[in-house]
C-alpha cells in the first residue's frame, strides 16, 4: 500500500511478490472510514492522538 492509496468506499489494490519472481495483483474491499485510515497512516491511533496533541 502506498501512502494515499487507501480511500473510504474505494477498493484497495494488493500486490503479492512471490519468491519465484512472479507477482499477483488483485483488488480487495475494506470498511475503513477516514479516521481509521488516518490511524493506519500514523502507525496507530495513539500515534495520531500524540501528533494532534503536539507530543513527540
C-alpha positions in Angstrom: 0.0 0.0 0.0 1.4 3.3 -1.0 0.7 6.5 1.0 -2.6 7.9 0.0 -3.7 4.8 -1.9 -6.5 3.9 0.5 -9.8 5.9 0.5 -13.2 5.2 2.1 -15.5 3.3 -0.2 -12.8 2.6 -2.8 -11.2 -0.8 -3.4 -7.6 -1.3 -2.3 -5.1 -2.9 -4.7 -2.9 -5.6 -3.2 0.3 -6.8 -4.9 2.0 -10.1 -3.9 5.6 -10.6 -4.8 6.4 -14.3 -4.7 9.8 -15.8 -4.0 9.9 -17.3 -7.6 9.7 -13.7 -9.0 6.1 -13.8 -10.1 3.6 -11.2 -9.0 -0.1 -11.3 -8.3 -2.3 -8.2 -8.1 -5.9 -8.0 -7.1 -8.4 -5.6 -5.6 -9.9 -6.0 -2.1 -12.7 -4.2 -0.4 -12.3 -2.6 3.0 -14.6 -0.9 5.5 -12.2 1.7 6.9 -13.6 5.2 7.4 -11.4 8.4 7.1 -10.5 8.4 10.8 -9.3 4.8 10.7 -7.3 5.4 7.6 -5.6 8.3 9.3 -4.7 5.9 12.2 -3.2 3.5 9.7 -1.1 6.3 8.1 0.0 7.4 11.5 1.0 3.9 12.6 -1.6 3.6 15.3 -4.5 5.6 16.9 -2.2 6.6 19.8 0.4 8.0 17.3 -2.3 10.0 15.7 -3.5 11.4 19.0 0.0 12.1 20.1 0.7 14.1 16.9 -2.6 16.0 17.3 -1.6 17.0 20.8 1.9 18.1 19.7 3.7 15.5 21.8 6.8 13.9 20.4 
